[in-house]
Amino acid sequence: MNAARFGIVSAIAQEQQGLLECLQQPRCVRHGSRDYTLGTLWGSEVVLVLCGIGKVAAAATTTSLIVEFGCDALLFTGVAGGLGDGVAVGDLVIADTLLQHDLDARPLYPQYEVPDTGLTHFAANRALTDRLHAAAQRLLSPQAEPLIDAQTRQAFGLHAPCVHRGLIVSGDRFISTRADSDALRHALPDALVVEMEGAAVAQVCRDYDVPFALVRTISDRADDTAHIDFGRFIHAVASQYSRALLSELWHAGLINEKADPGGR
Ligand code: ADE
């Protein structure tokens, strides 16, 4: 993917911190109540930003990255609650498609359909997603150096973290009861994870025909202990993951090769 300028959106400050530490010639621009940090990351021009929580915050930030800051590709890193069987805390999940689980304009439009698009599922860019997937697999391969120290791994039961790829669902709700996560699993059996921003980023990127990819680290299982697991995980783990993953993506040469821009 040989974009001229990548927007890198993080959901939480701890994730962005690791990337900020690697950024060269950083320059901060305040726009629309957010701080956008421009600079060079491993040889590529990037803009780093924290979008905040929820679909509106994510959509507004994505629009600014594209329209105001001229980003021509986007990467999103964040955490999510696991829904799918075998999607465990510490695993990485990469989006193939994204859907808004709380969008319901029935009877005017089918459930989950974004009015006037004819779409319920929004696709991530295939080429960029393939590269992110390859980087994630290398990072979590049994041969790779563990990202997290042994004590933290034990505390979270992170034995052999896996990489998954598939449907990610987004909505303006933190899912923190077993009843709510069961309801989501029942309504959307293919959903691997639930989070609060991704599908909004996907919709705006489609509007502007800008390629994007999204990766989530599982912080909780979207059940009754989700809020406790989420807080502990963010502190102990989140900052290591996104820096290591994006560094792998760039250093493996996966980002600068010419990519097939199909699948936007
Ligand atoms: N992000 C991380 N965990 C989540 C959850 N349980 N629900 C929604 N968004 C999340």
Residues whose N, C-alpha, C, O or C-beta is under 5 A from the ligand:
A	BS01	ADE	V79 A80 G81 R173 F174 I175 V194 E195 M196 S219 D220 A222 A226
